[in-house]
């Protein structure tokens, strides 16, 4: 198949409210009032956690039959640790997550060994998890001053 390029756009509105768009879909991102926002949507780091859980679930759905695991239900609980003082420039700590943990809940009649093997495979094939776990080449491509 080769390399694919995915695109998104994020537009800042009043306060910290942002609308993010990709392929005709839209997501509202904001900060809670405690962080200066208007709480009209999840914040960016919550969106990252949701993206990880969503990616794990999609990978599971795509490969379940190959592993002979019938998914009666599946959900992923995700939590991450972050020190807001890094973002707020109040302390010399990284602004991003220091740790992310998740629990995959799989309702199935498949044997535990098969489910464990399946879960390890899902973890290994999740693009969002891979992007979070390994260094990604990221750079500001430019700044366009609009009038």
N, C-alpha and C positions, 0 to 999 in steps of 0.2 A: 504494500500500500504506500509506503514512503512517508515522509514527514508531512504533517498537517499543521496549519497555522490557525489558531483560534483567536478571535478578536472580541474585545469588549470596550465599552466606553463608560466613563463615570463622570457625571455632571453635578457640580456643587450648586445647591440652591440656598435658601435662607438658612442662617445658622450653620449647623453641621449636617443638614439633610442633603443626601446625595441620591440621585437616581442612576443606577447602573443598568446598562442595556447590553444584550448580546442576542443576536439572531432574532430580533423582534420581541424578546422577552425583557421584562423590566423588574428590577428589585430595588426597593427603598432601603437605604442604609442611613443610619443616624446614630447618635450617641444617646445614652440615657441622660435624663436631666442632671443626675449626679456628676456627669462628665461634661456638662455644658450643652447638651443637645436638647431636642424636643421629644425624643423617644417615639418617633414615628416609624421606626424600623430597627432591625438588629444592627449592632455595630459591626465594623469590618472584621474584627477578630472572631466574633460570633459567627459571621458568614463563613470565615475560614473553617471553623469547626463544623459547621453544617455542610460545607463542601466536602470535607473529609468523610463525614458519615454518609452523605449521599453517594459519594464515589464508591465507598466500601459496599454499600447496598447494591449499587448497579453492577459492580464487578461480581458480587455474589449471585445476582440474578442471571447474569450472562453465562457463568460457569457452573452453576448448580447441577444442571443435567449431566454435564461432562463428568462430574464427580459422583453422580448417582445420589445426590442429596436433594430430597424433595423439601422445598422451603414452604412450610405451612405458615410461617411468619418469620420476619427478620427485622430487627431494629438495632441501631448502634447508639450507645450513650457515649458522649465525648465531653471531656473537660480539659481545659488548658490553664497553665499558670503563667501569669504575666504581671510585671510590676509597672503600673501606670506611671510611676515616677520617671521611667525611661522616656516615655512619650512626652511627658510634661516638662522634661528637661530639669527635673528637680534632683536627680541622682545620676551618677555615672553607671547606669545599668542598661542592658539592652532594652530597646523598646518593644521587642517582639516576645513571643512565647519562649519560656525556658523549658517547659515540659508540656506534653500533650499525652493524655491517657484516654483509652477508649475500651469499651466492652461491647462485644458483638453478641447479641442474643439471637440464637437460631432455634426456632421451633421446628423439629423434624423427628422422624422415626429412624433416621440413619444412625449407625453405631458411632459412639464417641470418637473412636480412632479416625473414622472417615471424616467426621465433622471437624476434628482438630486439623487434619491434613488439608481439608477444604479451606478452613479459616486462614491457615498459614499461606496458602496459595493466593487467596483473596488479598491478604495483606501485601504480598509480593507484587501483585499486578495493579494495584490502585495508583493511578497517575497522580492524584492529589497527595496521597501519602508519600509517594516517591519524591514529589516536589518539595514537601515539607522536610523530609528526612535527609535529603541530599542537597548540596549546593546547586543552585540554579544560576546560570549566567543571566544577570539582570542589569540593565543599564538604561539611563535616561537617554532616549534617542534624540532629543532636542527640545527646545522651548520655542513656542510660536507666540509672539506678542500680538494680541488682537487689539484693534482700535474700536 
